[in-house]
Amino acid sequence: MYLLRIGSIFGIWKKPDNVEKPIDAILQSGEHLRCSGYAVYGSACMLVLATPEGVNGFTLDPVRNDCSVIL
């Protein structure tokens, strides 16, 4: 039996104040990155979020139907 896991990698940037065209807000360097992370969903659901303050990980406990901190 195979366990299928699907996930998403994401980043969130701050929108610059002097943007005239939407494409200029999208094409930014990493120095403006506010946070990033990834989510994995399948038989287990997990979210890892990295901010300047540190890394936090959360997993969904289906028995209790809530999230637990893992990192």
Contacts in CASP RR format, 6 or more apart in sequence:
PFRMAT RR
TARGET T0000
AUTHOR 0000-0000-0000
METHOD contacts of the structure
MODEL  1
MYLLRIGSIFGIWKKPDNVEKPIDAILQSGEHLRCSGYAVYGSACMLVLA
TPEGVNGFTLDPVRNDCSVIL
3 42 0 8 1.000
3 43 0 8 1.000
4 42 0 8 1.000
4 43 0 8 1.000
5 40 0 8 1.000
5 41 0 8 1.000
5 42 0 8 1.000
5 43 0 8 1.000
5 44 0 8 1.000
6 40 0 8 1.000
6 41 0 8 1.000
6 42 0 8 1.000
7 38 0 8 1.000
7 39 0 8 1.000
7 40 0 8 1.000
7 41 0 8 1.000
8 38 0 8 1.000
8 39 0 8 1.000
9 36 0 8 1.000
9 37 0 8 1.000
9 38 0 8 1.000
10 36 0 8 1.000
10 37 0 8 1.000
10 38 0 8 1.000
10 39 0 8 1.000
11 33 0 8 1.000
11 35 0 8 1.000
11 36 0 8 1.000
11 37 0 8 1.000
12 33 0 8 1.000
12 34 0 8 1.000
12 35 0 8 1.000
12 36 0 8 1.000
13 25 0 8 1.000
13 28 0 8 1.000
13 30 0 8 1.000
13 32 0 8 1.000
13 33 0 8 1.000
13 34 0 8 1.000
14 32 0 8 1.000
14 34 0 8 1.000
15 25 0 8 1.000
16 24 0 8 1.000
16 25 0 8 1.000
16 28 0 8 1.000
16 32 0 8 1.000
19 25 0 8 1.000
34 51 0 8 1.000
34 52 0 8 1.000
35 49 0 8 1.000
35 50 0 8 1.000
35 51 0 8 1.000
35 52 0 8 1.000
36 49 0 8 1.000
36 50 0 8 1.000
37 47 0 8 1.000
37 48 0 8 1.000
37 49 0 8 1.000
37 50 0 8 1.000
38 47 0 8 1.000
38 48 0 8 1.000
39 45 0 8 1.000
39 46 0 8 1.000
39 47 0 8 1.000
39 48 0 8 1.000
40 46 0 8 1.000
44 59 0 8 1.000
44 60 0 8 1.000
45 59 0 8 1.000
45 60 0 8 1.000
46 57 0 8 1.000
46 58 0 8 1.000
46 59 0 8 1.000
46 60 0 8 1.000
46 70 0 8 1.000
47 57 0 8 1.000
47 58 0 8 1.000
47 59 0 8 1.000
47 67 0 8 1.000
48 55 0 8 1.000
48 56 0 8 1.000
48 57 0 8 1.000
48 58 0 8 1.000
48 71 0 8 1.000
49 55 0 8 1.000
49 56 0 8 1.000
49 57 0 8 1.000
49 58 0 8 1.000
55 71 0 8 1.000
56 69 0 8 1.000
56 71 0 8 1.000
57 69 0 8 1.000
57 70 0 8 1.000
57 71 0 8 1.000
58 67 0 8 1.000
58 68 0 8 1.000
58 69 0 8 1.000
58 70 0 8 1.000
59 67 0 8 1.000
59 68 0 8 1.000
59 70 0 8 1.000
60 66 0 8 1.000
60 67 0 8 1.000
61 67 0 8 1.000
61 68 0 8 1.000
END
